[in-house]
Every structure is written in C-alpha cells, then in structure tokens.
Amino acid sequence: MRSTFLFIFLFSTIHLFGQNEAAVDSIANEICITLKNNPEPDDSIRVFQAFGKHLTPFVADMEEETAMEFANNVFFRLQKNCKLFWDILQRNSPETANWQEVTGIPESKITPEEFLDFRKIFSFKYLEPNGDSVHVSIEDSQWKERFKDDSYSHLNMKWLNDSTFELTFIKSNN
C-alpha cells in the first residue's frame, strides 16, 4: 500500500516544465537532504513531505507532460544519488524483494559461439523480477523495449568491443 501511495503521489500530483540537469540535481539533492533530516518513521509520509516541500512548489504552474518528464528525471536521479531514497523504494516495493545490488559490471559467461548467435538476433524477450515479459527489438542501433502494460523504453545501443555493448537511455513512458 505504501509503495502504491508513493508512486501515485510522484506521478499524478506534480505539474512542472522540463529543466536542465542542474535543476533536476538541485531538486533531487534538496529532497534527499529533507528525507535524511526527517525523523518521521513512516516512509510514505517522509517522501510525501519531501516532495511537497521541494518539488510541488517548483512545478505548480507547469504543463502536465513536461511535469511528468521532470518528475521522472528527479525520481531516477534520486534513485542513483540518494541511498536513503533507494532504500525506501526497496523496502516498499515487493518487486524488488529478490533484487541484488551489484557494485560493478558482472563478468560475462557467454561463449564466442553464443555471442555470434546473439548478434544475429533482433527480437527477443527477457523477464522482469515480477515475472512479466519484456519484448526487445534491436534496429539501427536502437534498443526498444515494450512492457506488459504497453509502455516502452528507447535506448541507444553501442558496441564497445566484440563482446560488450552499452545502452544509453533516450526516452521512456514506463
């Protein structure tokens, strides 16, 4: 219930415009500081108060579409740069119960033959932690994911060497 409330708040009550990276970092940093300094034991209330204090006033007069884009950027920046926010998300999301945090790039176990086969595949599926299938298509160095709810993510795919590629986020409505 807490995670439902948290995500509904984050993505349905905010109206703001797209800003540069410095604005996203600034808001995310202020939210993180407020979360750390808030003695409230309930995670949902802490997050609600922090977003209400910093993000809501900043976005009050903005259009919804750009507001959502900015909110997503703040949300993802918080996950990356605010350990406390990441911990709150993990505590309140059953889908992350079996996730494991890694600190580096895992060693690849693919054989050269399997790698050559992989480079020939332009459409496949992978499983999310909750068991949902994600459909992936690769075309013209674009990695496109289609999720169960019909949302999507687009990423740029760049081969770094014969066995390693890098995905760079472009856009998503997931």
DRENDOPA-751508 format. One record per residue: x, z, y of N, C-alpha, C in turn; residue in three letters. Coordinates in steps of 0.001 Angstrom, whole numbers, plus 524288, in hexadecimal, padded with zeros to 5 digits. Layout:
+-------+-------+-------+-------+-------+-------+-------+-------+-------+-----+
|   nc1 |   nc3 |   nc2 |  cac1 |  cac3 |  cac2 |   cc1 |   cc3 |   cc2 |  aa |
+-------+-------+-------+-------+-------+-------+-------+-------+-------+-----+
|     X |     Z |     Y |     X |     Z |     Y |     X |     Z |     Y | ALA |
...
+-------+-------+-------+-------+-------+-------+-------+-------+-------+-----+
//
This chain:
+-------+-------+-------+-------+-------+-------+-------+-------+-------+-----+
|   nc1 |   nc3 |   nc2 |  cac1 |  cac3 |  cac2 |   cc1 |   cc3 |   cc2 |  aa |
+-------+-------+-------+-------+-------+-------+-------+-------+-------+-----+
| 80339 | 80000 | 7FB57 | 80000 | 80000 | 80000 | 8035F | 80000 | 804DF | MET |
| 8079B | 8031C | 804BD | 80B0C | 8035D | 80945 | 80D60 | 7FE15 | 80A90 | ARG |
| 80F53 | 7FB50 | 80680 | 811CB | 7F648 | 80798 | 80DCD | 7F259 | 80993 | SER |
| 808F6 | 7F2A6 | 807B1 | 804E2 | 7EF30 | 809A2 | 803F6 | 7F024 | 80F6B | THR |
| 80377 | 7F51C | 810DF | 802B5 | 7F66C | 8165C | 80750 | 7F496 | 819A6 | PHE |
| 80C0B | 7F574 | 817A7 | 810C5 | 7F3F2 | 81A75 | 810D8 | 7EE1A | 81B83 | LEU |
| 80FCD | 7EAFA | 8178C | 81012 | 7E554 | 8183A | 80B8A | 7E33C | 81B78 | PHE |
| 806EB | 7E57A | 81AE8 | 8028C | 7E3CF | 81E34 | 803D8 | 7E4DA | 823E4 | ILE |
| 805F4 | 7E976 | 824FF | 80770 | 7EAB2 | 82A5B | 80B83 | 7E6E5 | 82C64 | PHE |
| 80F8C | 7E602 | 8294A | 813D5 | 7E2B2 | 82B16 | 8122B | 7DD20 | 82C53 | LEU |
| 80E9F | 7DB13 | 82941 | 80D7E | 7D585 | 829C0 | 80834 | 7D43D | 82C20 | PHE |
| 8050E | 7D817 | 82D90 | 7FFF5 | 7D6B9 | 82FBE | 7FEDF | 7D8FE | 83519 | SER |
| 80228 | 7DC7C | 8370B | 800FB | 7DEE9 | 83C0F | 804CD | 7DD76 | 84057 | THR |
| 80867 | 7DA14 | 83F39 | 80C8C | 7D8F2 | 842E9 | 80BAD | 7D397 | 84563 | ILE |
| 80C24 | 7D359 | 84A8B | 80BB6 | 7CE64 | 84D56 | 81059 | 7CDDB | 85104 | HIS |
| 813D1 | 7CA28 | 84FDD | 81863 | 7C972 | 8531E | 81A66 | 7C3EB | 852DD | LEU |
| 81E41 | 7C2D2 | 855F7 | 8206A | 7BD92 | 85614 | 825C1 | 7BD90 | 85396 | PHE |
| 82772 | 7B8C0 | 851FA | 82C87 | 7B837 | 84FA2 | 830CA | 7B984 | 8538B | GLY |
| 83484 | 7BC71 | 851B7 | 838CB | 7BE1B | 85518 | 83DE9 | 7BCC5 | 85275 | GLN |
| 84200 | 7BD5B | 8556B | 84721 | 7BC50 | 85338 | 848D3 | 7C0C3 | 84FA9 | ASN |
| 84D2D | 7BFED | 84D26 | 84F1D | 7C3B2 | 84955 | 8503E | 7C905 | 84BC7 | GLU |
| 85204 | 7C90C | 850A1 | 8532F | 7CE04 | 8533B | 84E47 | 7D159 | 853D8 | ALA |
| 849DB | 7CEEC | 8550F | 844F7 | 7D1D6 | 8559A | 84344 | 7D406 | 85055 | ALA |
| 843C1 | 7D0F1 | 84C3B | 84267 | 7D2C8 | 846FB | 845DE | 7D766 | 84584 | VAL |
| 84AF5 | 7D6E0 | 84662 | 84E95 | 7DB23 | 84527 | 84D54 | 7E006 | 84848 | ASP |
| 84C1F | 7DF55 | 84D39 | 84B00 | 7E3CC | 8509C | 8463B | 7E6D0 | 84EB6 | SER |
| 841FD | 7E410 | 84DA0 | 83D35 | 7E69B | 84BBC | 83E31 | 7E92A | 84671 | ILE |
| 840D0 | 7E659 | 842EA | 841E7 | 7E87B | 83DB8 | 8453F | 7ED6C | 83E1F | ALA |
| 8492D | 7ED67 | 84180 | 84C82 | 7F202 | 84224 | 8496A | 7F6A1 | 8443F | ASN |
| 84609 | 7F5B0 | 84806 | 842E1 | 7F9F0 | 84A3C | 83F1E | 7FC2F | 8462A | GLU |
| 83CC0 | 7F8C3 | 84312 | 83938 | 7FA91 | 83EF2 | 83C3C | 7FDDE | 83AFB | ILE |
| 840DA | 7FC22 | 8398A | 84401 | 7FF05 | 835BB | 84571 | 8046B | 837D2 | CYS |
| 84702 | 804B3 | 83CB3 | 84867 | 809C0 | 83F14 | 843A8 | 80D63 | 83F20 | ILE |
| 83F2B | 80B41 | 8408C | 83A66 | 80E69 | 840AB | 838FA | 81058 | 83B33 | THR |
| 8397F | 80D03 | 83745 | 83871 | 80EAF | 831E6 | 83C0A | 8132D | 83056 | LEU |
| 84107 | 812C1 | 831A9 | 844D8 | 816CC | 83045 | 843B1 | 81BF8 | 832F8 | LYS |
| 841CB | 81BB4 | 837C7 | 840F2 | 8207E | 83AD1 | 83B82 | 822CF | 83A30 | ASN |
| 83827 | 8204F | 8373C | 832CC | 82228 | 83691 | 83287 | 825D4 | 831DA | ASN |
| 83123 | 82AC3 | 832A7 | 830F1 | 82E7D | 82E4F | 82C0B | 82E02 | 82AE1 | PRO |
| 82867 | 82A97 | 82C5E | 82388 | 829E5 | 82962 | 824DA | 828A0 | 823B0 | GLU |
| 822AC | 82B88 | 81FE4 | 823E4 | 82A84 | 81A62 | 82126 | 825AD | 81820 | PRO |
| 81CF3 | 823F1 | 81A72 | 81A08 | 81F7D | 8185F | 81C70 | 81A5D | 81A5C | ASP |
| 81E45 | 8171F | 816BB | 820DC | 81233 | 8181F | 81D68 | 80E9B | 81B5E | ASP |
| 8187F | 80E10 | 819D4 | 814F5 | 80A84 | 81C9B | 8144C | 80C1A | 8224D | SER |
| 813C7 | 81122 | 82331 | 81326 | 81309 | 8288E | 81826 | 81220 | 82BA7 | ILE |
| 81C9F | 81329 | 82943 | 821A2 | 81246 | 82BF6 | 82235 | 80C90 | 82D93 | ARG |
| 8210D | 80905 | 829FC | 82193 | 80375 | 82B2E | 81D9A | 801DE | 82F52 | VAL |
| 818CF | 803A8 | 82EB3 | 814B0 | 80271 | 8327C | 81647 | 80446 | 837F7 | PHE |
| 81843 | 808FC | 8385F | 819D3 | 80B18 | 83D71 | 81E70 | 8080C | 83FC2 | GLN |
| 82241 | 806B7 | 83C89 | 826D8 | 803E4 | 83E76 | 82565 | 7FE6A | 84059 | ALA |
| 82229 | 7FBB5 | 83D51 | 82086 | 7F67A | 83EF8 | 81D05 | 7F6D4 | 843C9 | PHE |
| 81997 | 7FAC6 | 843E0 | 81627 | 7FB75 | 8485C | 81923 | 7FCA2 | 84D5B | GLY |
| 81D57 | 7FF78 | 84CE1 | 8206B | 800EF | 85179 | 823AB | 7FC5D | 85394 | LYS |
| 825E3 | 7F92A | 8501F | 829A3 | 7F537 | 851DB | 8279C | 7EF9C | 851A1 | HIS |
| 824FD | 7EE32 | 84D6D | 82380 | 7E8BA | 84CC8 | 81E57 | 7E774 | 84F80 | LEU |
| 81A7A | 7EAB5 | 84ECD | 81549 | 7E990 | 850EF | 8155B | 7E8C4 | 856D9 | THR |
| 817C8 | 7EC31 | 859F7 | 817D5 | 7EB43 | 85F9F | 81AC5 | 7E640 | 8611B | PRO |
| 81ECB | 7E50E | 85E20 | 821F9 | 7E072 | 85F3E | 81EE2 | 7DB70 | 85E76 | PHE |
| 81B16 | 7DB87 | 85AFF | 81862 | 7D6C7 | 85961 | 812B6 | 7D67D | 85B25 | VAL |
| 81116 | 7DA0F | 85E4D | 80B8A | 7DAAB | 85F8E | 808EB | 7D5B9 | 86191 | ALA |
| 80B8B | 7D287 | 86491 | 80915 | 7CDF3 | 86700 | 80AB3 | 7C8C8 | 8647F | ASP |
| 80CB7 | 7C8D4 | 85FE1 | 80ED0 | 7C41E | 85D76 | 80AEE | 7C180 | 859C9 | MET |
| 80BE0 | 7BC72 | 858BE | 80890 | 7B974 | 8552A | 8099D | 7BB13 | 84F83 | GLU |
| 8058E | 7BAA6 | 84C50 | 805CF | 7BCAD | 846FE | 809F2 | 7B9FF | 84399 | GLU |
| 80A54 | 7B4DA | 843D2 | 80DF8 | 7B213 | 84062 | 8139E | 7B39A | 8417D | GLU |
| 8151A | 7B3AA | 84663 | 81A73 | 7B533 | 847AE | 81B35 | 7BB10 | 846E1 | THR |
| 81709 | 7BE04 | 84762 | 8174B | 7C39C | 8464C | 818AC | 7C48E | 84096 | ALA |
| 8162E | 7C1AB | 83D33 | 81747 | 7C244 | 8379E | 81CEB | 7C0C4 | 83663 | MET |
| 81EC7 | 7BCA4 | 838CE | 8242D | 7BAEE | 837E8 | 82800 | 7BF2F | 839A9 | GLU |
| 82712 | 7C157 | 83E3E | 82A75 | 7C577 | 8403C | 82A26 | 7CA52 | 83CC4 | PHE |
| 82569 | 7CBCF | 83B3F | 824B7 | 7D062 | 837DD | 8278C | 7CFAD | 832AF | ALA |
| 8273B | 7CB04 | 83078 | 82A0D | 7C9EC | 82B9E | 82FE7 | 7CA90 | 82C69 | ASN |
| 831E1 | 7C889 | 830C9 | 83779 | 7C8FA | 831D8 | 8391B | 7CEB5 | 8325B | ASN |
| 83602 | 7D1D0 | 8350B | 83726 | 7D766 | 83592 | 836E7 | 7DA05 | 83034 | VAL |
| 832DD | 7D8C7 | 82D35 | 8322E | 7DB09 | 827FE | 836EB | 7D9EF | 82487 | PHE |
| 838B5 | 7D4FD | 82474 | 83D2A | 7D39A | 82128 | 8423A | 7D5FD | 82338 | PHE |
| 842D0 | 7D63B | 8285E | 8477B | 7D89A | 82AA4 | 847A8 | 7DE6A | 82957 | ARG |
| 8432E | 7E0F8 | 8297A | 842FE | 7E67F | 82802 | 844A1 | 7E744 | 82253 | LEU |
| 842D1 | 7E3E2 | 81EE3 | 84449 | 7E45A | 81965 | 84A29 | 7E3E5 | 818B9 | GLN |
| 84C7E | 7E06E | 81BBC | 85217 | 7DF6C | 81B31 | 85562 | 7E3A6 | 81DCD | LYS |
| 853CE | 7E560 | 8226D | 85732 | 7E8B2 | 82595 | 855AA | 7EE72 | 825D4 | ASN |
| 85129 | 7EFDE | 823C5 | 84F62 | 7F54C | 8241E | 84E75 | 7F765 | 81E99 | CYS |
| 85239 | 7FA37 | 81C9A | 851E1 | 7FC3F | 81740 | 84D01 | 7FF92 | 81673 | LYS |
| 84BA5 | 802BA | 81A5C | 84704 | 80602 | 819E2 | 84217 | 802B1 | 81933 | LEU |
| 8418A | 7FE81 | 81C2F | 83D00 | 7FB13 | 81BAB | 83CE0 | 7F89F | 8163B | PHE |
| 84162 | 7F6DF | 81458 | 841C1 | 7F4A0 | 80F18 | 8400E | 7F8A8 | 80B02 | TRP |
| 841D2 | 7FD80 | 80BA4 | 84058 | 801A6 | 807F9 | 83A75 | 802AB | 80822 | ASP |
| 83832 | 802A3 | 80CD0 | 8328C | 80368 | 80D5F | 82F9A | 7FF14 | 80A91 | ILE |
| 8314A | 7FA3A | 80B3F | 82EB4 | 7F5DB | 80896 | 82F06 | 7F675 | 802B0 | LEU |
| 83389 | 7F7DD | 800C7 | 83425 | 7F868 | 7FB22 | 830E4 | 7FCE9 | 7F8F0 | GLN |
| 83092 | 8012A | 7FBC6 | 82D6E | 805A4 | 7FA06 | 827A3 | 80452 | 7F9C4 | ARG |
| 825E1 | 800D5 | 7FD15 | 8204D | 7FFCF | 7FDA8 | 81E8B | 7FA95 | 7FB6C | ASN |
| 821DB | 7F7EF | 7F8A1 | 82071 | 7F2DF | 7F66A | 82155 | 7F2EB | 7F082 | SER |
| 81D18 | 7F2DA | 7ED76 | 81DBD | 7F2F1 | 7E7C1 | 820A7 | 7EE2B | 7E5B3 | PRO |
| 82087 | 7E9DE | 7E8A2 | 82337 | 7E527 | 7E6D5 | 8291D | 7E5C4 | 7E6D6 | GLU |
| 82B23 | 7E979 | 7E9DC | 830CB | 7EA39 | 7EA13 | 832B0 | 7EE85 | 7E672 | THR |
| 82F3A | 7F0C5 | 7E354 | 830A0 | 7F536 | 7E003 | 83519 | 7F3ED | 7DC4A | ALA |
| 8355B | 7EF28 | 7DA5E | 83971 | 7EDB3 | 7D6A6 | 83DCA | 7EA6B | 7D90E | ASN |
| 83DDC | 7EA04 | 7DE27 | 84201 | 7E70F | 7E0C5 | 8470B | 7EA2C | 7E09D | TRP |
| 84B41 | 7E752 | 7E0E4 | 8505A | 7E9CC | 7E10F | 85355 | 7E78D | 7E5AC | GLN |
| 8555D | 7EAF5 | 7E8FF | 8584E | 7E931 | 7ED89 | 85DD4 | 7E7CC | 7EBD2 | GLU |
| 85FB2 | 7E344 | 7ED91 | 86505 | 7E1A1 | 7EC5B | 8681F | 7E15D | 7F16A | VAL |
| 86D0D | 7E2B1 | 7F10F | 87050 | 7E2C7 | 7F5B9 | 873B0 | 7DDEC | 7F644 | THR |
| 873C9 | 7DAAF | 7F24E | 876E8 | 7D5E6 | 7F282 | 87433 | 7D198 | 7EF7F | GLY |
| 876A4 | 7CD25 | 7EF61 | 8747E | 7C8AB | 7EC8D | 8758A | 7C974 | 7E6BF | ILE |
| 87165 | 7C964 | 7E388 | 87234 | 7CA17 | 7DDDE | 87563 | 7C593 | 7DB96 | PRO |
| 87851 | 7C6C5 | 7D7A1 | 87B6C | 7C2BE | 7D50E | 877CE | 7BF0C | 7D211 | GLU |
| 878B9 | 7BA03 | 7D2A0 | 87589 | 7B61E | 7CFFC | 87705 | 7B5DB | 7CA3D | SER |
| 8730E | 7B55A | 7C6F3 | 873F4 | 7B512 | 7C14F | 872B7 | 7AF9E | 7BF2F | LYS |
| 87215 | 7ABD6 | 7C297 | 87091 | 7A693 | 7C0FB | 8754B | 7A396 | 7BEDA | ILE |
| 87465 | 7A0B0 | 7BAC4 | 8788F | 79D77 | 7B892 | 878DA | 79856 | 7BBA4 | THR |
| 87D2A | 79591 | 7BB4C | 87D86 | 7907F | 7BE08 | 87939 | 78CAA | 7BC64 | PRO |
| 877C0 | 78CBC | 7B776 | 87396 | 7893F | 7B59B | 86E54 | 78AC5 | 7B7FC | GLU |
| 86D36 | 78FDA | 7B81D | 8685A | 791BD | 7BA71 | 86835 | 7907C | 7C047 | GLU |
| 86CBA | 790D8 | 7C2D2 | 86CFE | 78F9C | 7C85D | 86BA5 | 789E2 | 7C953 | PHE |
| 86DC6 | 78665 | 7C63C | 86C94 | 780D3 | 7C6D9 | 866CB | 77FCE | 7C5F8 | LEU |
| 8647E | 7827A | 7C228 | 85EE2 | 781F6 | 7C138 | 85BC4 | 783F0 | 7C5F1 | ASP |
| 85D64 | 78858 | 7C81B | 85AA8 | 78A88 | 7CCA3 | 85AB9 | 786C2 | 7D13B | PHE |
| 85F15 | 78430 | 7D230 | 85F7C | 7809F | 7D6A9 | 85BDB | 77BE9 | 7D616 | ARG |
| 859FC | 77AE6 | 7D15E | 8565F | 77685 | 7D079 | 850A7 | 77812 | 7D128 | LYS |
| 84F9C | 77D1A | 7D187 | 84A3D | 77F10 | 7D1F0 | 848AD | 77F59 | 7D7AD | ILE |
| 8441D | 77D3D | 7D8EA | 84242 | 77D43 | 7DE4B | 83D21 | 7804B | 7DEE3 | PHE |
| 83B40 | 78269 | 7DA8E | 8367D | 7857B | 7DAB8 | 836A7 | 7897E | 7D64D | SER |
| 835BF | 78E6E | 7D7A3 | 835AA | 79288 | 7D3AE | 832B4 | 7973D | 7D5B9 | PHE |
| 83256 | 79B4C | 7D277 | 82FA3 | 7A022 | 7D3E0 | 8334B | 7A4B5 | 7D2FA | LYS |
| 83252 | 7A8E2 | 7D5F5 | 834C9 | 7ADDC | 7D4C8 | 830B7 | 7B220 | 7D554 | TYR |
| 831CA | 7B6AB | 7D306 | 82E1C | 7BB02 | 7D319 | 82F9B | 7BEF6 | 7D742 | LEU |
| 82BB6 | 7C0BC | 7DA30 | 82C78 | 7C4FF | 7DDDF | 82C34 | 7CA20 | 7DAD5 | GLU |
| 82DF7 | 7CE6F | 7DD41 | 82DE1 | 7D375 | 7DA7B | 82877 | 7D516 | 7D88D | PRO |
| 8244B | 7D34F | 7DB2F | 81F02 | 7D4C4 | 7D980 | 81CE1 | 7D11F | 7D551 | ASN |
| 81FFA | 7CD32 | 7D39E | 81E62 | 7C9A9 | 7CF7C | 81C28 | 7C482 | 7D161 | GLY |
| 81B3C | 7C3DA | 7D676 | 81935 | 7BEF0 | 7D885 | 81D5E | 7BAA9 | 7D839 | ASP |
| 81BA2 | 7B5DE | 7D714 | 81F23 | 7B164 | 7D6FC | 81FAA | 7AF16 | 7DC71 | SER |
| 82467 | 7AD98 | 7DDBE | 8257B | 7AADE | 7E29F | 82760 | 7A56D | 7E130 | VAL |
| 824DA | 7A172 | 7E35D | 8264A | 79C06 | 7E254 | 82A5D | 79A52 | 7E652 | HIS |
| 82EA2 | 79810 | 7E474 | 832E1 | 79654 | 7E7D6 | 83387 | 79078 | 7E742 | VAL |
| 8342C | 78DDD | 7EBB2 | 835A0 | 7885A | 7EB98 | 83A60 | 787A8 | 7EF1E | SER |
| 83DE9 | 78441 | 7ED65 | 842AC | 78329 | 7F05F | 842B1 | 77D55 | 7F197 | ILE |
| 842F9 | 77C2B | 7F6A1 | 842F3 | 776B6 | 7F850 | 845E8 | 77644 | 7FD70 | GLU |
| 849A4 | 772B3 | 7FDA8 | 84CB0 | 771C8 | 8026B | 84EFB | 776D8 | 8049C | ASP |
| 85179 | 779EA | 80146 | 853F0 | 77EDE | 802C6 | 85013 | 782DB | 804ED | SER |
| 84B19 | 78240 | 803AC | 84715 | 78601 | 80545 | 844FF | 788B9 | 8006B | GLN |
| 84531 | 78DE4 | 80077 | 84338 | 79134 | 7FC44 | 83DE5 | 7931E | 7FE1A | TRP |
| 839BF | 7917D | 7FB76 | 83474 | 792F2 | 7FD15 | 831E0 | 79626 | 7F8C9 | LYS |
| 82FEA | 79AB3 | 7FA62 | 82D49 | 79E2B | 7F6B8 | 8277B | 79E69 | 7F80C | GLU |
| 82435 | 79E28 | 7F3F9 | 81E89 | 79EBC | 7F492 | 81CEF | 7A35C | 7F142 | ARG |
| 81A5E | 7A734 | 7F3CB | 818F9 | 7AC16 | 7F12C | 81359 | 7ABEF | 7EF2E | PHE |
| 8120B | 7AFD1 | 7EC03 | 80CE9 | 7B01D | 7E983 | 80874 | 7AFD5 | 7ED70 | LYS |
| 80921 | 7B24D | 7F1FA | 80501 | 7B25C | 7F5F3 | 80503 | 7AD7C | 7F95A | ASP |
| 80806 | 7A98C | 7F7D6 | 80883 | 7A488 | 7FA8C | 80BB8 | 7A4E8 | 7FF97 | ASP |
| 80E5E | 7A93D | 8006F | 811FC | 7A990 | 804D2 | 81716 | 7A6DA | 80327 | SER |
| 81AB3 | 7A644 | 806D9 | 81F6A | 7A34F | 805BA | 82421 | 7A592 | 80892 | TYR |
| 828B9 | 7A3F4 | 806CE | 82DA6 | 7A4E9 | 8098B | 830D9 | 79FF0 | 80936 | SER |
| 83351 | 79E91 | 80D89 | 836D1 | 79A10 | 80DAE | 83C47 | 79BFE | 80EF1 | HIS |
| 8400B | 79A26 | 80BD1 | 84576 | 79BA9 | 80C96 | 848EB | 796D4 | 80C3B | LEU |
| 84D4A | 79704 | 80ECF | 85121 | 792DF | 80E5E | 854C3 | 79442 | 809DF | ASN |
| 855E7 | 79077 | 80688 | 8594F | 79163 | 80208 | 85E68 | 78E72 | 802DE | MET |
| 862BC | 7914E | 802B8 | 867DE | 78EFC | 80397 | 86B74 | 79078 | 7FF17 | LYS |
| 86D9B | 78C8F | 7FC82 | 8714A | 78D96 | 7F84D | 87685 | 78F10 | 7FAB2 | TRP |
| 878A6 | 79389 | 7F922 | 87DA7 | 79568 | 7FB29 | 88239 | 79385 | 7F7DA | LEU |
| 8813F | 792E3 | 7F2CC | 88526 | 790BD | 7EF30 | 88238 | 78ED2 | 7EA65 | ASN |
| 884F7 | 78DD4 | 7E62D | 88276 | 78B9C | 7E186 | 87EB1 | 78F45 | 7DEC9 | ASP |
| 87EC8 | 7944C | 7E00C | 87B51 | 797E2 | 7DD47 | 8787E | 79BCA | 7E0C8 | SER |
| 878FB | 79B2D | 7E5E3 | 876AD | 79EF7 | 7E972 | 873C4 | 79C2D | 7EDD7 | THR |
| 86F02 | 79E13 | 7EEF3 | 86C3A | 79BFC | 7F36E | 86A5A | 7A06D | 7F6D8 | PHE |
| 86915 | 79F0F | 7FBAE | 86755 | 7A2DF | 7FF84 | 86202 | 7A12F | 8017F | GLU |
| 85E6A | 7A4EC | 801E2 | 85945 | 7A3EA | 80412 | 858FF | 7A65E | 80972 | LEU |
| 8573A | 7A353 | 80D43 | 85694 | 7A532 | 8129D | 850E1 | 7A4C2 | 81414 | THR |
| 84E9F | 7A91C | 815D0 | 8491B | 7A952 | 81739 | 847EE | 7A595 | 81BBD | PHE |
| 84393 | 7A2A2 | 81B3C | 841B3 | 79F45 | 81F6A | 83C8E | 7A16C | 82185 | ILE |
| 838A0 | 7A1DB | 81E11 | 83394 | 7A3F7 | 81FBE | 83073 | 7A5A7 | 81AFA | LYS |
| 82C7A | 7A8EF | 81C01 | 8292F | 7AAC6 | 817C4 | 82429 | 7AD06 | 81A08 | SER |
| 81FFB | 7ACAE | 816F8 | 81B33 | 7AF72 | 8185D | 819CD | 7B35B | 81412 | ASN |
| 81D92 | 7B48B | 810C8 | 81CD5 | 7B84B | 80C80 | 81E0E | 7BDBB | 80E64 | ASN |
+-------+-------+-------+-------+-------+-------+-------+-------+-------+-----+
//
